[in-house]
Amino acid sequence: MTSLADRLFISLKNLDGYKLINMETCTRCATCAHSCPAYAVTREDYAVPAWKSVEFRRLLNRQRGSLSAVLGERPVPREWLSNISTKGLYLCTLCGRCMPGCVFTIQNLELWEVLRSIIYEEGEASPSLLEIADSLQKKMNPYSRDHGERLSWVKELGPEGVKEGQRAKTLYYVGCTSSYQEKTIASSTANILSRMNEDWSLFGKDEWCCGDPNIAVGDQEKAEEFAKHNLEVASSLGASRIVTSCAHCYRMWRWKYPEMTGRHGFEILHTTEYLQECLRSGALKLEGKLAARVTYHDPCYLSRLGGVVEEPRNILNSASENFVEMREGKFDTFCCGGGAMTETVDQKLWTKIGDERLRQAEIIEADFIISGCPFCRRSLTQAAERSGSKMQILDIVELVAKQLKD
Amino acid sequence: MPDLMLLFDFTRTLLPPITLIVFIIGVMLRLVKWASFGFAKKDRPLGKSNRLIGAIKNWSIDMIPPWDLAGRVEPVAYVTGIVMHISCILILLGALHAASVQNIIGIPYTQSRLRLPAIPASNIPVSIPRNLLTYIITPVFLSSLGIMILRRVYYSLRGGPLKSLTRKGDWVAAPLLWSAGFTGFLVVVAVEPYVPLLTLHLILTQVFIMYLPYSKLIHSATVFLVRTWFGFRKSIYGV
């Protein structure tokens, strides 16, 4: 029996009728288990997507059951929240694979985002996520790195023709992972933009995190604040389009910002879309074709949650002679493990999922795995290093930058 | 025997309106609950393709299980699920069931376009071979639903994701539907004693209808919204 002090009213402000109907459609058939990368590698019952749904519904039915309009709301035991937080909530990379994997195509991802916000607001979030939240609050990035270091890659790698925070038609939104960790992606993108004679600039010191890690943390308000800030900066620099090399940033700019702050007038392009445009117009000419066996890993946030599937394949068919598809690609792509800041939150899960994806590439005997997201590049590179694999992991901009014709 | 006839009359006279009232209250409670959370229109970004096409796709070719996802792992669950639902719909559209609805809502069944075969004693016109419904579709329905129930029993004993997901309601919904279906089948194939079986069938069916809006069986209605919405979502992304 829980005491009154151990019960609380949870905030349901992020839950709406659409999400609720989605949640109440779940029949607990467990079919989603077999599409979930976290379940595939852990075989942990709590990793099953429907488990979160069942627990969420339990919270909801306690506080706001069918008769709550007449009988009033009832508080939920705090231990229910900590149970969700410690058991299954973070055994999830927010890859959204459970949605097409569900027989009803329930939009689980939105439910997990709401559930994370409830857990965060009630102070039950994972300690590592709280550290990320603190870093986002103070340093505008999830890696606890000084905001001043955000542009360090420019000095370190010296890409061509970089402008910082200047008015330009095209802005390159680098994102935190490419700024602090996978810097060659940022540098390669900058080189390509310059070689395409693009009127472009970086956001410069005013670039803040896109807000995707805030959603993983559960801090929806902060994500909205970051969205507003980034949109204001882009407007003040007179840009008409934003190019980004990160799948997570792309999803935020292209699909989430309009939902959070209203439609904006910017054209949002992922680097794969930009490169395809350049290839088609003839501005981008590649020197030779890579003879090695190349495969493409679809980042979840670019394909399933972003809608960019064919563009990278078109580029790779131009850049390589021997392009092969991996099993579980395109819309049904298997996760790399890098979403939802899993590297920090649950290293074991991160490595297991990364290892599994690498194994899938080994089955088709690929020499190169190309991706379009710094999180994927990082997760798969680490997996290759762990296993001693000779497979090379590159971002698509790195491959293209190497093959640019003078 | 008089008591049984009394009960039989009750299932056909007083019980239907009670069933209807309980059902309507359940539906209203659900609707009020959903509405209380609001359906604010989101400022969705401009999509890449037509939303209607997205919805149609999600109701047609995308219904085929994605092999790389669950289809590869549990084809039996997928196939039995689909077969059970289709056969269930066909049975519910059967003449006697439609006639039962007529009794409740007052629409003459003989004018209905939903005429399908019913029990042998029925004088209701038959539009598809009765034997197909009785000896093929109904056994298929009972077997596929039976497999679904056994799957839950098996995993609940052996362990696995279904065990951690199973709640009390899961032991009510599907078995209740199966029992209603089975007694209905016995009635149709004229197994004796006829009246007690029919009475039991009518009771089980009406309990099932009453239970529907309060349980996970609500998915029989919400699935139409959920699949359509996901189709919209995919059309926005252009996938």
Contacts between the chains, C-beta under 8 A, distances in Angstrom:
chain1	res1	chain2	res2	distance
A	12	B	37	7.2
A	15	B	37	5.7
A	16	B	37	5.2
A	16	B	38	5.4
A	16	B	39	6.5
A	16	B	40	6.2
A	17	B	34	4.4
A	17	B	35	6.4
A	17	B	37	4.7
A	17	B	38	5.9
A	17	B	39	4.4
A	18	B	39	6.5
A	18	B	229	6.8
A	19	B	37	7.8
A	20	B	33	7.3
A	20	B	34	5.6
A	20	B	37	5.3
A	21	B	34	5.9
A	21	B	222	5.2
A	21	B	225	5.7
A	21	B	226	6.6
A	22	B	226	5.6
A	22	B	229	7.5
A	24	B	30	7.8
A	24	B	216	7.9
A	24	B	218	6.1
A	24	B	219	7.8
A	24	B	222	6.3
A	25	B	218	7.5
A	25	B	219	4.7
A	25	B	222	4.4
A	25	B	223	6.0
A	25	B	226	4.8
A	26	B	216	7.4
A	26	B	219	7.7
A	27	B	216	4.9
A	27	B	219	5.4
A	28	B	162	7.7
A	28	B	165	4.2
A	28	B	166	6.6
A	28	B	167	6.8
A	28	B	170	6.2
A	28	B	216	6.9
A	29	B	77	7.1
A	29	B	81	7.2
A	29	B	162	7.9
A	30	B	155	7.6
A	30	B	160	7.7
A	30	B	161	4.3
A	30	B	162	4.6
A	30	B	165	5.5
A	31	B	70	4.8
A	31	B	74	6.6
A	31	B	77	6.1
A	31	B	78	7.2
A	31	B	81	7.9
A	32	B	70	7.3
A	33	B	70	7.8
A	33	B	161	4.2
A	34	B	69	6.6
A	34	B	70	4.0
A	34	B	72	7.6
A	34	B	73	3.8
A	34	B	74	5.9
A	35	B	66	7.8
A	35	B	69	3.9
A	35	B	70	5.3
A	39	B	161	7.0
A	45	B	159	7.9
A	45	B	160	7.0
A	45	B	161	5.4
A	45	B	163	6.9
A	45	B	164	3.8
A	46	B	164	6.9
A	48	B	161	4.2
A	48	B	164	6.9
A	48	B	165	6.6
A	50	B	161	7.6
A	50	B	165	5.3
A	51	B	161	7.5
A	51	B	164	5.8
A	51	B	165	6.2
A	54	B	165	5.8
A	54	B	167	7.0
A	64	B	33	7.4
A	64	B	36	7.7
A	66	B	29	4.1
A	66	B	30	7.1
A	66	B	32	7.8
A	66	B	33	5.6
A	66	B	214	7.8
A	67	B	29	7.3
A	69	B	32	6.4
A	69	B	36	7.0
A	97	B	69	7.1
A	99	B	230	6.7
A	100	B	62	7.8
A	100	B	66	5.7
A	100	B	69	6.3
A	101	B	66	7.1
A	101	B	69	4.1
A	101	B	70	5.3
A	103	B	65	7.9
A	103	B	78	7.4
A	103	B	81	6.2
A	104	B	219	6.6
A	104	B	223	5.2
A	104	B	226	5.2
A	104	B	227	6.4
A	105	B	58	6.3
A	105	B	62	7.7
A	105	B	226	6.5
A	105	B	227	5.5
A	105	B	230	3.9
A	105	B	231	7.9
A	106	B	226	5.8
A	106	B	230	7.8
A	107	B	226	7.6
A	107	B	229	6.8
A	107	B	230	6.0
A	107	B	233	6.6
A	254	B	45	6.6
A	255	B	45	5.6
A	255	B	236	7.5
A	255	B	237	7.5
A	258	B	43	5.8
A	258	B	44	6.8
A	258	B	45	3.9
A	259	B	42	5.4
A	259	B	43	6.4
A	259	B	44	6.6
A	259	B	45	7.1
A	262	B	43	4.8
A	263	B	43	5.7
A	263	B	45	6.4
A	263	B	46	7.2
A	303	B	239	7.2
A	304	B	239	7.3
A	305	B	237	7.4
A	306	B	237	6.6
A	307	B	48	5.9
A	307	B	236	7.6
A	307	B	237	3.1
A	307	B	238	4.5
A	307	B	239	5.1
A	309	B	239	6.2
A	327	B	68	6.3
A	328	B	68	4.5
A	331	B	239	5.1
A	332	B	66	5.2
A	332	B	68	4.6
A	332	B	69	5.6
